[in-house]
Amino acid sequence: MTKSDLVTLLAEKEKLAETTAKRIVNMVFNGFTEELKNGGRVEIRGFGSFTVKNYGGYTGRNPMSGKNIPVKPKRMPFFKVGKELKERVDG
């Protein structure tokens, strides 16, 4: 399912205009993004939780030239699936 599929589904199920449904979906995604950027955590009971993991810098290797290059530390979003979702998907 893509973001546009989600917008269309929301518009159909709730009898909303597509522009309204798109605004709602964007507000939810933007809220998640802002919370994660600020170091927070997003938890949806029964579905899962989103957190940010911090990875330290390291020395990598350029496969083309073979030279060592420094890789900067980074923050990556991480999703942990909830127990209820696991059980529903597993059958």
Biopython code that builds the backbone (N, CA, C, O; Angstrom):
import numpy as np
from Bio.PDB.StructureBuilder import StructureBuilder

atoms = [
    (1, "MET", "N", (0.846, -1.175, 0.000)),
    (1, "MET", "CA", (0.000, 0.000, 0.000)),
    (1, "MET", "C", (0.890, 1.236, 0.000)),
    (1, "MET", "O", (1.845, 1.326, 0.772)),
    (2, "THR", "N", (0.573, 2.170, -0.858)),
    (2, "THR", "CA", (1.321, 3.422, -0.921)),
    (2, "THR", "C", (0.563, 4.508, -0.159)),
    (2, "THR", "O", (-0.577, 4.312, 0.262)),
    (3, "LYS", "N", (1.216, 5.649, 0.006)),
    (3, "LYS", "CA", (0.584, 6.769, 0.686)),
    (3, "LYS", "C", (-0.680, 7.205, -0.057)),
    (3, "LYS", "O", (-1.698, 7.496, 0.572)),
    (4, "SER", "N", (-0.621, 7.253, -1.381)),
    (4, "SER", "CA", (-1.802, 7.660, -2.153)),
    (4, "SER", "C", (-2.924, 6.624, -2.030)),
    (4, "SER", "O", (-4.099, 6.990, -2.039)),
    (5, "ASP", "N", (-2.578, 5.340, -1.917)),
    (5, "ASP", "CA", (-3.596, 4.300, -1.683)),
    (5, "ASP", "C", (-4.277, 4.536, -0.335)),
    (5, "ASP", "O", (-5.493, 4.389, -0.214)),
    (6, "LEU", "N", (-3.494, 4.899, 0.668)),
    (6, "LEU", "CA", (-4.037, 5.171, 1.996)),
    (6, "LEU", "C", (-4.980, 6.371, 1.957)),
    (6, "LEU", "O", (-6.047, 6.344, 2.570)),
    (7, "VAL", "N", (-4.594, 7.408, 1.249)),
    (7, "VAL", "CA", (-5.440, 8.599, 1.104)),
    (7, "VAL", "C", (-6.762, 8.226, 0.439)),
    (7, "VAL", "O", (-7.831, 8.623, 0.903)),
    (8, "THR", "N", (-6.685, 7.469, -0.640)),
    (8, "THR", "CA", (-7.892, 7.058, -1.364)),
    (8, "THR", "C", (-8.795, 6.204, -0.485)),
    (8, "THR", "O", (-10.009, 6.406, -0.463)),
    (9, "LEU", "N", (-8.219, 5.258, 0.235)),
    (9, "LEU", "CA", (-8.994, 4.392, 1.123)),
    (9, "LEU", "C", (-9.692, 5.198, 2.221)),
    (9, "LEU", "O", (-10.869, 4.978, 2.508)),
    (10, "LEU", "N", (-8.957, 6.133, 2.831)),
    (10, "LEU", "CA", (-9.536, 6.977, 3.875)),
    (10, "LEU", "C", (-10.675, 7.820, 3.318)),
    (10, "LEU", "O", (-11.724, 7.946, 3.950)),
    (11, "ALA", "N", (-10.474, 8.392, 2.146)),
    (11, "ALA", "CA", (-11.513, 9.219, 1.522)),
    (11, "ALA", "C", (-12.772, 8.392, 1.248)),
    (11, "ALA", "O", (-13.883, 8.863, 1.489)),
    (12, "GLU", "N", (-12.609, 7.180, 0.752)),
    (12, "GLU", "CA", (-13.755, 6.327, 0.436)),
    (12, "GLU", "C", (-14.488, 5.872, 1.699)),
    (12, "GLU", "O", (-15.712, 5.964, 1.786)),
    (13, "LYS", "N", (-13.723, 5.380, 2.676)),
    (13, "LYS", "CA", (-14.348, 4.826, 3.891)),
    (13, "LYS", "C", (-15.052, 5.886, 4.724)),
    (13, "LYS", "O", (-16.114, 5.627, 5.291)),
    (14, "GLU", "N", (-14.466, 7.083, 4.802)),
    (14, "GLU", "CA", (-15.035, 8.138, 5.642)),
    (14, "GLU", "C", (-15.824, 9.170, 4.846)),
    (14, "GLU", "O", (-16.266, 10.179, 5.395)),
    (15, "LYS", "N", (-16.002, 8.915, 3.543)),
    (15, "LYS", "CA", (-16.745, 9.812, 2.659)),
    (15, "LYS", "C", (-16.211, 11.246, 2.743)),
    (15, "LYS", "O", (-16.953, 12.200, 2.980)),
    (16, "LEU", "N", (-14.891, 11.358, 2.539)),
    (16, "LEU", "CA", (-14.209, 12.658, 2.570)),
    (16, "LEU", "C", (-13.726, 13.009, 1.172)),
    (16, "LEU", "O", (-13.568, 12.142, 0.313)),
    (17, "ALA", "N", (-13.498, 14.288, 0.966)),
    (17, "ALA", "CA", (-12.848, 14.707, -0.273)),
    (17, "ALA", "C", (-11.400, 14.230, -0.223)),
    (17, "ALA", "O", (-10.807, 14.171, 0.854)),
    (18, "GLU", "N", (-10.827, 13.892, -1.373)),
    (18, "GLU", "CA", (-9.434, 13.404, -1.407)),
    (18, "GLU", "C", (-8.471, 14.420, -0.809)),
    (18, "GLU", "O", (-7.499, 14.046, -0.153)),
    (19, "THR", "N", (-8.739, 15.715, -1.036)),
    (19, "THR", "CA", (-7.834, 16.744, -0.486)),
    (19, "THR", "C", (-7.869, 16.746, 1.033)),
    (19, "THR", "O", (-6.837, 16.936, 1.677)),
    (20, "THR", "N", (-9.038, 16.538, 1.609)),
    (20, "THR", "CA", (-9.164, 16.471, 3.068)),
    (20, "THR", "C", (-8.450, 15.235, 3.604)),
    (20, "THR", "O", (-7.717, 15.315, 4.590)),
    (21, "ALA", "N", (-8.663, 14.108, 2.961)),
    (21, "ALA", "CA", (-8.006, 12.861, 3.387)),
    (21, "ALA", "C", (-6.493, 13.002, 3.279)),
    (21, "ALA", "O", (-5.764, 12.534, 4.153)),
    (22, "LYS", "N", (-6.019, 13.641, 2.218)),
    (22, "LYS", "CA", (-4.578, 13.842, 2.035)),
    (22, "LYS", "C", (-4.005, 14.715, 3.148)),
    (22, "LYS", "O", (-2.917, 14.447, 3.659)),
    (23, "ARG", "N", (-4.749, 15.768, 3.522)),
    (23, "ARG", "CA", (-4.301, 16.643, 4.611)),
    (23, "ARG", "C", (-4.206, 15.871, 5.926)),
    (23, "ARG", "O", (-3.261, 16.060, 6.692)),
    (24, "ILE", "N", (-5.172, 15.011, 6.182)),
    (24, "ILE", "CA", (-5.176, 14.219, 7.424)),
    (24, "ILE", "C", (-3.976, 13.276, 7.459)),
    (24, "ILE", "O", (-3.264, 13.211, 8.461)),
    (25, "VAL", "N", (-3.752, 12.548, 6.371)),
    (25, "VAL", "CA", (-2.627, 11.609, 6.309)),
    (25, "VAL", "C", (-1.306, 12.360, 6.471)),
    (25, "VAL", "O", (-0.422, 11.906, 7.198)),
    (26, "ASN", "N", (-1.168, 13.496, 5.804)),
    (26, "ASN", "CA", (0.065, 14.288, 5.924)),
    (26, "ASN", "C", (0.264, 14.809, 7.340)),
    (26, "ASN", "O", (1.395, 14.849, 7.824)),
    (27, "MET", "N", (-0.821, 15.215, 8.024)),
    (27, "MET", "CA", (-0.708, 15.681, 9.406)),
    (27, "MET", "C", (-0.196, 14.562, 10.312)),
    (27, "MET", "O", (0.652, 14.794, 11.174)),
    (28, "VAL", "N", (-0.712, 13.357, 10.116)),
    (28, "VAL", "CA", (-0.273, 12.222, 10.940)),
    (28, "VAL", "C", (1.206, 11.933, 10.692)),
    (28, "VAL", "O", (1.982, 11.807, 11.639)),
    (29, "PHE", "N", (1.599, 11.828, 9.420)),
    (29, "PHE", "CA", (2.995, 11.540, 9.097)),
    (29, "PHE", "C", (3.928, 12.646, 9.572)),
    (29, "PHE", "O", (5.009, 12.368, 10.089)),
    (30, "ASN", "N", (3.517, 13.897, 9.399)),
    (30, "ASN", "CA", (4.341, 15.017, 9.855)),
    (30, "ASN", "C", (4.471, 15.027, 11.371)),
    (30, "ASN", "O", (5.531, 15.357, 11.904)),
    (31, "GLY", "N", (3.393, 14.666, 12.071)),
    (31, "GLY", "CA", (3.449, 14.574, 13.533)),
    (31, "GLY", "C", (4.435, 13.502, 13.980)),
    (31, "GLY", "O", (5.214, 13.722, 14.908)),
    (32, "PHE", "N", (4.404, 12.339, 13.323)),
    (32, "PHE", "CA", (5.359, 11.268, 13.629)),
    (32, "PHE", "C", (6.781, 11.752, 13.399)),
    (32, "PHE", "O", (7.657, 11.564, 14.243)),
    (33, "THR", "N", (7.002, 12.379, 12.246)),
    (33, "THR", "CA", (8.342, 12.832, 11.872)),
    (33, "THR", "C", (8.877, 13.846, 12.869)),
    (33, "THR", "O", (10.027, 13.744, 13.296)),
    (34, "GLU", "N", (8.065, 14.817, 13.243)),
    (34, "GLU", "CA", (8.504, 15.844, 14.196)),
    (34, "GLU", "C", (8.848, 15.232, 15.549)),
    (34, "GLU", "O", (9.853, 15.594, 16.160)),
    (35, "GLU", "N", (8.020, 14.310, 16.012)),
    (35, "GLU", "CA", (8.277, 13.665, 17.311)),
    (35, "GLU", "C", (9.595, 12.906, 17.276)),
    (35, "GLU", "O", (10.373, 12.980, 18.227)),
    (36, "LEU", "N", (9.856, 12.178, 16.199)),
    (36, "LEU", "CA", (11.102, 11.424, 16.080)),
    (36, "LEU", "C", (12.305, 12.360, 15.953)),
    (36, "LEU", "O", (13.358, 12.092, 16.530)),
    (37, "LYS", "N", (12.158, 13.460, 15.200)),
    (37, "LYS", "CA", (13.247, 14.429, 15.059)),
    (37, "LYS", "C", (13.627, 15.032, 16.404)),
    (37, "LYS", "O", (14.794, 15.342, 16.646)),
    (38, "ASN", "N", (12.636, 15.198, 17.280)),
    (38, "ASN", "CA", (12.874, 15.786, 18.602)),
    (38, "ASN", "C", (13.296, 14.758, 19.638)),
    (38, "ASN", "O", (13.355, 15.065, 20.829)),
    (39, "GLY", "N", (13.593, 13.534, 19.194)),
    (39, "GLY", "CA", (14.076, 12.499, 20.101)),
    (39, "GLY", "C", (12.977, 11.732, 20.803)),
    (39, "GLY", "O", (13.256, 10.952, 21.714)),
    (40, "GLY", "N", (11.736, 11.934, 20.401)),
    (40, "GLY", "CA", (10.619, 11.264, 21.045)),
    (40, "GLY", "C", (10.372, 9.873, 20.487)),
    (40, "GLY", "O", (11.161, 9.335, 19.711)),
    (41, "ARG", "N", (9.254, 9.316, 20.910)),
    (41, "ARG", "CA", (8.864, 7.963, 20.531)),
    (41, "ARG", "C", (7.392, 7.998, 20.151)),
    (41, "ARG", "O", (6.606, 8.695, 20.792)),
    (42, "VAL", "N", (7.013, 7.266, 19.129)),
    (42, "VAL", "CA", (5.618, 7.186, 18.710)),
    (42, "VAL", "C", (5.160, 5.751, 18.921)),
    (42, "VAL", "O", (5.726, 4.818, 18.351)),
    (43, "GLU", "N", (4.121, 5.581, 19.753)),
    (43, "GLU", "CA", (3.612, 4.241, 20.031)),
    (43, "GLU", "C", (2.144, 4.164, 19.664)),
    (43, "GLU", "O", (1.339, 4.997, 20.082)),
    (44, "ILE", "N", (1.805, 3.156, 18.878)),
    (44, "ILE", "CA", (0.418, 2.894, 18.520)),
    (44, "ILE", "C", (0.093, 1.514, 19.075)),
    (44, "ILE", "O", (0.525, 0.496, 18.534)),
    (45, "ARG", "N", (-0.666, 1.495, 20.148)),
    (45, "ARG", "CA", (-0.971, 0.235, 20.844)),
    (45, "ARG", "C", (-1.549, -0.791, 19.886)),
    (45, "ARG", "O", (-2.445, -0.489, 19.098)),
    (46, "GLY", "N", (-1.027, -2.002, 19.960)),
    (46, "GLY", "CA", (-1.505, -3.086, 19.118)),
    (46, "GLY", "C", (-0.887, -3.099, 17.732)),
    (46, "GLY", "O", (-1.040, -4.076, 16.998)),
    (47, "PHE", "N", (-0.186, -2.026, 17.358)),
    (47, "PHE", "CA", (0.429, -1.947, 16.038)),
    (47, "PHE", "C", (1.944, -1.988, 16.142)),
    (47, "PHE", "O", (2.588, -2.848, 15.542)),
    (48, "GLY", "N", (2.517, -1.059, 16.904)),
    (48, "GLY", "CA", (3.962, -1.028, 17.078)),
    (48, "GLY", "C", (4.433, 0.332, 17.529)),
    (48, "GLY", "O", (3.630, 1.218, 17.820)),
    (49, "SER", "N", (5.750, 0.493, 17.586)),
    (49, "SER", "CA", (6.312, 1.768, 18.023)),
    (49, "SER", "C", (7.482, 2.168, 17.131)),
    (49, "SER", "O", (8.219, 1.329, 16.612)),
    (50, "PHE", "N", (7.622, 3.469, 16.975)),
    (50, "PHE", "CA", (8.706, 4.055, 16.205)),
    (50, "PHE", "C", (9.638, 4.760, 17.178)),
    (50, "PHE", "O", (9.191, 5.526, 18.032)),
    (51, "THR", "N", (10.929, 4.501, 17.047)),
    (51, "THR", "CA", (11.945, 5.177, 17.847)),
    (51, "THR", "C", (13.089, 5.569, 16.911)),
    (51, "THR", "O", (13.080, 5.253, 15.721)),
    (52, "VAL", "N", (14.067, 6.261, 17.480)),
    (52, "VAL", "CA", (15.249, 6.634, 16.709)),
    (52, "VAL", "C", (16.448, 5.945, 17.333)),
    (52, "VAL", "O", (16.652, 6.018, 18.545)),
    (53, "LYS", "N", (17.239, 5.278, 16.509)),
    (53, "LYS", "CA", (18.469, 4.648, 16.972)),
    (53, "LYS", "C", (19.649, 5.493, 16.511)),
    (53, "LYS", "O", (19.680, 5.980, 15.380)),
    (54, "ASN", "N", (20.608, 5.656, 17.396)),
    (54, "ASN", "CA", (21.815, 6.410, 17.080)),
    (54, "ASN", "C", (22.939, 5.449, 16.732)),
    (54, "ASN", "O", (23.217, 4.501, 17.467)),
    (55, "TYR", "N", (23.579, 5.707, 15.604)),
    (55, "TYR", "CA", (24.702, 4.892, 15.156)),
    (55, "TYR", "C", (25.953, 5.753, 15.152)),
    (55, "TYR", "O", (25.939, 6.867, 14.627)),
    (56, "GLY", "N", (27.013, 5.256, 15.721)),
    (56, "GLY", "CA", (28.267, 5.989, 15.769)),
    (56, "GLY", "C", (28.971, 6.004, 14.419)),
    (56, "GLY", "O", (28.665, 5.209, 13.531)),
    (57, "GLY", "N", (29.901, 6.909, 14.288)),
    (57, "GLY", "CA", (30.689, 6.983, 13.064)),
    (57, "GLY", "C", (31.672, 5.822, 12.976)),
    (57, "GLY", "O", (31.986, 5.182, 13.980)),
    (58, "TYR", "N", (32.143, 5.564, 11.791)),
    (58, "TYR", "CA", (33.112, 4.492, 11.586)),
    (58, "TYR", "C", (33.895, 4.761, 10.310)),
    (58, "TYR", "O", (33.569, 5.670, 9.547)),
    (59, "THR", "N", (34.922, 3.968, 10.091)),
    (59, "THR", "CA", (35.703, 4.105, 8.866)),
    (59, "THR", "C", (35.221, 3.058, 7.878)),
    (59, "THR", "O", (35.264, 1.858, 8.146)),
    (60, "GLY", "N", (34.759, 3.540, 6.721)),
    (60, "GLY", "CA", (34.287, 2.651, 5.672)),
    (60, "GLY", "C", (35.312, 2.589, 4.547)),
    (60, "GLY", "O", (36.379, 3.198, 4.626)),
    (61, "ARG", "N", (34.974, 1.847, 3.505)),
    (61, "ARG", "CA", (35.894, 1.726, 2.378)),
    (61, "ARG", "C", (35.130, 1.971, 1.088)),
    (61, "ARG", "O", (34.070, 1.385, 0.867)),
    (62, "ASN", "N", (35.669, 2.836, 0.236)),
    (62, "ASN", "CA", (35.091, 3.097, -1.066)),
    (62, "ASN", "C", (35.398, 1.894, -1.959)),
    (62, "ASN", "O", (36.567, 1.609, -2.218)),
    (63, "PRO", "N", (34.359, 1.178, -2.439)),
    (63, "PRO", "CA", (34.612, -0.029, -3.221)),
    (63, "PRO", "C", (35.262, 0.252, -4.576)),
    (63, "PRO", "O", (35.934, -0.622, -5.125)),
    (64, "MET", "N", (35.076, 1.444, -5.121)),
    (64, "MET", "CA", (35.669, 1.789, -6.419)),
    (64, "MET", "C", (37.168, 2.037, -6.305)),
    (64, "MET", "O", (37.959, 1.506, -7.083)),
    (65, "SER", "N", (37.553, 2.867, -5.305)),
    (65, "SER", "CA", (38.956, 3.259, -5.197)),
    (65, "SER", "C", (39.728, 2.441, -4.167)),
    (65, "SER", "O", (40.957, 2.374, -4.207)),
    (66, "GLY", "N", (38.994, 1.818, -3.241)),
    (66, "GLY", "CA", (39.649, 1.055, -2.186)),
    (66, "GLY", "C", (40.131, 1.926, -1.031)),
    (66, "GLY", "O", (40.720, 1.414, -0.079)),
    (67, "LYS", "N", (39.891, 3.232, -1.102)),
    (67, "LYS", "CA", (40.341, 4.146, -0.048)),
    (67, "LYS", "C", (39.392, 4.105, 1.146)),
    (67, "LYS", "O", (38.182, 3.922, 1.010)),
    (68, "ASN", "N", (39.995, 4.284, 2.326)),
    (68, "ASN", "CA", (39.196, 4.380, 3.545)),
    (68, "ASN", "C", (38.566, 5.764, 3.607)),
    (68, "ASN", "O", (39.205, 6.767, 3.288)),
    (69, "ILE", "N", (37.296, 5.804, 4.025)),
    (69, "ILE", "CA", (36.601, 7.078, 4.170)),
    (69, "ILE", "C", (35.862, 7.106, 5.503)),
    (69, "ILE", "O", (35.335, 6.083, 5.941)),
    (70, "PRO", "N", (35.820, 8.274, 6.155)),
    (70, "PRO", "CA", (35.077, 8.359, 7.420)),
    (70, "PRO", "C", (33.575, 8.435, 7.140)),
    (70, "PRO", "O", (33.137, 9.161, 6.248)),
    (71, "VAL", "N", (32.802, 7.685, 7.904)),
    (71, "VAL", "CA", (31.342, 7.716, 7.803)),
    (71, "VAL", "C", (30.841, 8.393, 9.077)),
    (71, "VAL", "O", (31.152, 7.966, 10.189)),
    (72, "LYS", "N", (30.062, 9.455, 8.892)),
    (72, "LYS", "CA", (29.581, 10.251, 10.031)),
    (72, "LYS", "C", (28.559, 9.474, 10.860)),
    (72, "LYS", "O", (27.887, 8.580, 10.347)),
    (73, "PRO", "N", (28.447, 9.821, 12.148)),
    (73, "PRO", "CA", (27.382, 9.241, 12.973)),
    (73, "PRO", "C", (26.026, 9.615, 12.394)),
    (73, "PRO", "O", (25.886, 10.656, 11.753)),
    (74, "LYS", "N", (25.025, 8.765, 12.620)),
    (74, "LYS", "CA", (23.701, 9.065, 12.077)),
    (74, "LYS", "C", (22.601, 8.577, 13.011)),
    (74, "LYS", "O", (22.808, 7.738, 13.887)),
    (75, "ARG", "N", (21.430, 9.143, 12.780)),
    (75, "ARG", "CA", (20.219, 8.748, 13.516)),
    (75, "ARG", "C", (19.268, 8.137, 12.506)),
    (75, "ARG", "O", (18.986, 8.734, 11.467)),
    (76, "MET", "N", (18.773, 6.945, 12.810)),
    (76, "MET", "CA", (17.895, 6.242, 11.879)),
    (76, "MET", "C", (16.590, 5.863, 12.591)),
    (76, "MET", "O", (16.612, 5.423, 13.740)),
    (77, "PRO", "N", (15.451, 6.037, 11.900)),
    (77, "PRO", "CA", (14.192, 5.597, 12.492)),
    (77, "PRO", "C", (14.149, 4.069, 12.552)),
    (77, "PRO", "O", (14.686, 3.378, 11.687)),
    (78, "PHE", "N", (13.500, 3.568, 13.590)),
    (78, "PHE", "CA", (13.408, 2.134, 13.809)),
    (78, "PHE", "C", (11.977, 1.805, 14.208)),
    (78, "PHE", "O", (11.392, 2.499, 15.040)),
    (79, "PHE", "N", (11.405, 0.749, 13.622)),
    (79, "PHE", "CA", (10.048, 0.312, 13.942)),
    (79, "PHE", "C", (10.091, -1.031, 14.636)),
    (79, "PHE", "O", (10.734, -1.968, 14.162)),
    (80, "LYS", "N", (9.404, -1.119, 15.761)),
    (80, "LYS", "CA", (9.277, -2.394, 16.470)),
    (80, "LYS", "C", (7.808, -2.793, 16.420)),
    (80, "LYS", "O", (6.944, -2.074, 16.920)),
    (81, "VAL", "N", (7.534, -3.934, 15.819)),
    (81, "VAL", "CA", (6.154, -4.397, 15.637)),
    (81, "VAL", "C", (5.546, -4.791, 16.978)),
    (81, "VAL", "O", (6.226, -5.346, 17.840)),
    (82, "GLY", "N", (4.254, -4.496, 17.144)),
    (82, "GLY", "CA", (3.537, -4.838, 18.362)),
    (82, "GLY", "C", (3.083, -6.294, 18.363)),
    (82, "GLY", "O", (2.945, -6.917, 17.310)),
    (83, "LYS", "N", (2.857, -6.816, 19.544)),
    (83, "LYS", "CA", (2.461, -8.217, 19.709)),
    (83, "LYS", "C", (1.148, -8.521, 18.978)),
    (83, "LYS", "O", (1.026, -9.551, 18.315)),
    (84, "GLU", "N", (0.183, -7.631, 19.102)),
    (84, "GLU", "CA", (-1.126, -7.865, 18.483)),
    (84, "GLU", "C", (-1.022, -7.917, 16.948)),
    (84, "GLU", "O", (-1.656, -8.760, 16.314)),
    (85, "LEU", "N", (-0.235, -7.031, 16.361)),
    (85, "LEU", "CA", (-0.047, -7.040, 14.906)),
    (85, "LEU", "C", (0.660, -8.322, 14.469)),
    (85, "LEU", "O", (0.291, -8.926, 13.462)),
    (86, "LYS", "N", (1.670, -8.732, 15.222)),
    (86, "LYS", "CA", (2.385, -9.983, 14.910)),
    (86, "LYS", "C", (1.408, -11.153, 14.830)),
    (86, "LYS", "O", (1.430, -11.949, 13.891)),
    (87, "GLU", "N", (0.551, -11.227, 15.849)),
    (87, "GLU", "CA", (-0.402, -12.340, 15.931)),
    (87, "GLU", "C", (-1.413, -12.281, 14.788)),
    (87, "GLU", "O", (-1.767, -13.318, 14.228)),
    (88, "ARG", "N", (-1.883, -11.082, 14.433)),
    (88, "ARG", "CA", (-2.860, -10.948, 13.355)),
    (88, "ARG", "C", (-2.264, -11.343, 12.008)),
    (88, "ARG", "O", (-2.922, -12.010, 11.210)),
    (89, "VAL", "N", (-1.030, -10.938, 11.754)),
    (89, "VAL", "CA", (-0.389, -11.252, 10.481)),
    (89, "VAL", "C", (-0.066, -12.741, 10.398)),
    (89, "VAL", "O", (-0.183, -13.357, 9.339)),
    (90, "ASP", "N", (0.340, -13.306, 11.526)),
    (90, "ASP", "CA", (0.726, -14.719, 11.556)),
    (90, "ASP", "C", (-0.483, -15.648, 11.422)),
    (90, "ASP", "O", (-0.332, -16.831, 11.116)),
    (91, "GLY", "N", (-1.662, -15.113, 11.648)),
    (91, "GLY", "CA", (-2.857, -15.931, 11.439)),
    (91, "GLY", "C", (-3.479, -16.358, 12.711)),
    (91, "GLY", "O", (-4.495, -17.053, 12.699)),
]
sb = StructureBuilder()
sb.init_structure("model")
sb.init_model(0)
sb.init_chain("A")
sb.init_seg("    ")
for serial, (resi, resn, name, xyz) in enumerate(atoms, 1):
    if name == "N":
        sb.init_residue(resn, " ", resi, " ")
    sb.init_atom(name, np.array(xyz, "f"), 0.0, 1.0, " ", f" {name:<3s}", serial, name[0])
structure = sb.get_structure()
